[in-house]
Amino acid sequence: MIRSKLVSQALETGRISETIQ
């Protein structure tokens, strides 16, 4: 289940990056 955590973190990071840009 570690992969799901990494995936969710990546998605959250992507959202934050889009918001910053």
PQR file with spaces between the fields and no chain letter, atoms N, CA, C, O and H, PARSE charges and radii, in Angstrom:
ATOM       1  N    MET     1       0.843   -1.222    0.000 -0.4000 1.5000
ATOM       2  CA   MET     1       0.000    0.000    0.000 -0.0000 2.0000
ATOM       3  C    MET     1       0.869    1.259    0.000  0.5500 1.7000
ATOM       4  O    MET     1       0.355    2.377   -0.035 -0.5500 1.4000
ATOM       5  N    ILE     2       2.178    1.068    0.040 -0.4000 1.5000
ATOM       6  CA   ILE     2       3.063    2.245    0.059 -0.0000 2.0000
ATOM       7  C    ILE     2       2.953    3.002   -1.262  0.5500 1.7000
ATOM       8  O    ILE     2       3.029    4.230   -1.299 -0.5500 1.4000
ATOM       9  H    ILE     2       2.596    0.160    0.068  0.4000 1.0000
ATOM      10  N    ARG     3       2.771    2.242   -2.349 -0.4000 1.5000
ATOM      11  CA   ARG     3       2.684    2.915   -3.664 -0.0000 2.0000
ATOM      12  C    ARG     3       1.539    3.910   -3.673  0.5500 1.7000
ATOM      13  O    ARG     3       1.706    5.040   -4.133 -0.5500 1.4000
ATOM      14  H    ARG     3       2.709    1.244   -2.319  0.4000 1.0000
ATOM      15  N    SER     4       0.382    3.511   -3.175 -0.4000 1.5000
ATOM      16  CA   SER     4      -0.776    4.418   -3.188 -0.0000 2.0000
ATOM      17  C    SER     4      -0.444    5.711   -2.450  0.5500 1.7000
ATOM      18  O    SER     4      -0.853    6.797   -2.863 -0.5500 1.4000
ATOM      19  H    SER     4       0.246    2.594   -2.801  0.4000 1.0000
ATOM      20  N    LYS     5       0.303    5.581   -1.354 -0.4000 1.5000
ATOM      21  CA   LYS     5       0.657    6.795   -0.602 -0.0000 2.0000
ATOM      22  C    LYS     5       1.541    7.694   -1.462  0.5500 1.7000
ATOM      23  O    LYS     5       1.327    8.904   -1.523 -0.5500 1.4000
ATOM      24  H    LYS     5       0.635    4.700   -1.019  0.4000 1.0000
ATOM      25  N    LEU     6       2.535    7.100   -2.127 -0.4000 1.5000
ATOM      26  CA   LEU     6       3.427    7.904   -2.967 -0.0000 2.0000
ATOM      27  C    LEU     6       2.637    8.553   -4.096  0.5500 1.7000
ATOM      28  O    LEU     6       2.856    9.717   -4.430 -0.5500 1.4000
ATOM      29  H    LEU     6       2.708    6.117   -2.078  0.4000 1.0000
ATOM      30  N    VAL     7       1.722    7.795   -4.675 -0.4000 1.5000
ATOM      31  CA   VAL     7       0.920    8.341   -5.782 -0.0000 2.0000
ATOM      32  C    VAL     7       0.086    9.516   -5.286  0.5500 1.7000
ATOM      33  O    VAL     7       0.045   10.567   -5.926 -0.5500 1.4000
ATOM      34  H    VAL     7       1.545    6.849   -4.403  0.4000 1.0000
ATOM      35  N    SER     8      -0.572    9.341   -4.155 -0.4000 1.5000
ATOM      36  CA   SER     8      -1.407   10.430   -3.625 -0.0000 2.0000
ATOM      37  C    SER     8      -0.548   11.658   -3.340  0.5500 1.7000
ATOM      38  O    SER     8      -0.960   12.786   -3.608 -0.5500 1.4000
ATOM      39  H    SER     8      -0.538    8.488   -3.634  0.4000 1.0000
ATOM      40  N    GLN     9       0.653   11.433   -2.792 -0.4000 1.5000
ATOM      41  CA   GLN     9       1.536   12.571   -2.511 -0.0000 2.0000
ATOM      42  C    GLN     9       1.924   13.270   -3.811  0.5500 1.7000
ATOM      43  O    GLN     9       1.956   14.499   -3.869 -0.5500 1.4000
ATOM      44  H    GLN     9       0.988   10.516   -2.574  0.4000 1.0000
ATOM      45  N    ALA    10       2.216   12.499   -4.844 -0.4000 1.5000
ATOM      46  CA   ALA    10       2.607   13.090   -6.129 -0.0000 2.0000
ATOM      47  C    ALA    10       1.455   13.921   -6.676  0.5500 1.7000
ATOM      48  O    ALA    10       1.670   15.022   -7.182 -0.5500 1.4000
ATOM      49  H    ALA    10       2.189   11.500   -4.796  0.4000 1.0000
ATOM      50  N    LEU    11       0.234   13.402   -6.579 -0.4000 1.5000
ATOM      51  CA   LEU    11      -0.926   14.146   -7.092 -0.0000 2.0000
ATOM      52  C    LEU    11      -1.076   15.456   -6.315  0.5500 1.7000
ATOM      53  O    LEU    11      -1.310   16.510   -6.906 -0.5500 1.4000
ATOM      54  H    LEU    11       0.060   12.507   -6.168  0.4000 1.0000
ATOM      55  N    GLU    12      -0.941   15.385   -4.995 -0.4000 1.5000
ATOM      56  CA   GLU    12      -1.055   16.608   -4.191 -0.0000 2.0000
ATOM      57  C    GLU    12       0.025   17.603   -4.582  0.5500 1.7000
ATOM      58  O    GLU    12      -0.247   18.796   -4.713 -0.5500 1.4000
ATOM      59  H    GLU    12      -0.751   14.529   -4.515  0.4000 1.0000
ATOM      60  N    THR    13       1.241   17.125   -4.769 -0.4000 1.5000
ATOM      61  CA   THR    13       2.345   18.014   -5.157 -0.0000 2.0000
ATOM      62  C    THR    13       2.041   18.668   -6.503  0.5500 1.7000
ATOM      63  O    THR    13       2.308   19.854   -6.699 -0.5500 1.4000
ATOM      64  H    THR    13       1.462   16.155   -4.663  0.4000 1.0000
ATOM      65  N    GLY    14       1.480   17.888   -7.427 -0.4000 1.5000
ATOM      66  CA   GLY    14       1.143   18.426   -8.747 -0.0000 2.0000
ATOM      67  C    GLY    14       0.118   19.535   -8.614  0.5500 1.7000
ATOM      68  O    GLY    14       0.222   20.569   -9.274 -0.5500 1.4000
ATOM      69  H    GLY    14       1.263   16.925   -7.268  0.4000 1.0000
ATOM      70  N    ARG    15      -0.871   19.321   -7.762 -0.4000 1.5000
ATOM      71  CA   ARG    15      -1.897   20.358   -7.580 -0.0000 2.0000
ATOM      72  C    ARG    15      -1.263   21.624   -7.031  0.5500 1.7000
ATOM      73  O    ARG    15      -1.556   22.725   -7.499 -0.5500 1.4000
ATOM      74  H    ARG    15      -0.955   18.481   -7.226  0.4000 1.0000
ATOM      75  N    ILE    16      -0.395   21.470   -6.038 -0.4000 1.5000
ATOM      76  CA   ILE    16       0.250   22.642   -5.434 -0.0000 2.0000
ATOM      77  C    ILE    16       1.091   23.364   -6.487  0.5500 1.7000
ATOM      78  O    ILE    16       1.074   24.593   -6.564 -0.5500 1.4000
ATOM      79  H    ILE    16      -0.157   20.577   -5.658  0.4000 1.0000
ATOM      80  N    SER    17       1.830   22.596   -7.299 -0.4000 1.5000
ATOM      81  CA   SER    17       2.678   23.223   -8.324 -0.0000 2.0000
ATOM      82  C    SER    17       1.815   24.022   -9.285  0.5500 1.7000
ATOM      83  O    SER    17       2.157   25.148   -9.646 -0.5500 1.4000
ATOM      84  H    SER    17       1.844   21.599   -7.236  0.4000 1.0000
ATOM      85  N    GLU    18       0.682   23.433   -9.706 -0.4000 1.5000
ATOM      86  CA   GLU    18      -0.192   24.149  -10.642 -0.0000 2.0000
ATOM      87  C    GLU    18      -0.718   25.426   -9.987  0.5500 1.7000
ATOM      88  O    GLU    18      -0.807   26.472  -10.629 -0.5500 1.4000
ATOM      89  H    GLU    18       0.404   22.518   -9.413  0.4000 1.0000
ATOM      90  N    THR    19      -1.063   25.328   -8.713 -0.4000 1.5000
ATOM      91  CA   THR    19      -1.601   26.512   -8.024 -0.0000 2.0000
ATOM      92  C    THR    19      -0.535   27.600   -7.954  0.5500 1.7000
ATOM      93  O    THR    19      -0.840   28.772   -8.175 -0.5500 1.4000
ATOM      94  H    THR    19      -0.992   24.477   -8.192  0.4000 1.0000
ATOM      95  N    ILE    20       0.697   27.239   -7.653 -0.4000 1.5000
ATOM      96  CA   ILE    20       1.775   28.234   -7.546 -0.0000 2.0000
ATOM      97  C    ILE    20       1.997   28.910   -8.903  0.5500 1.7000
ATOM      98  O    ILE    20       2.148   30.128   -8.990 -0.5500 1.4000
ATOM      99  H    ILE    20       0.945   26.287   -7.474  0.4000 1.0000
ATOM     100  N    GLN    21       2.012   28.089   -9.953 -0.4000 1.5000
ATOM     101  CA   GLN    21       2.243   28.673  -11.274 -0.0000 2.0000
ATOM     102  C    GLN    21       1.042   29.526  -11.665  0.5500 1.7000
ATOM     103  O    GLN    21       1.028   30.113  -12.747 -0.5500 1.4000
ATOM     104  H    GLN    21       1.889   27.099   -9.882  0.4000 1.0000
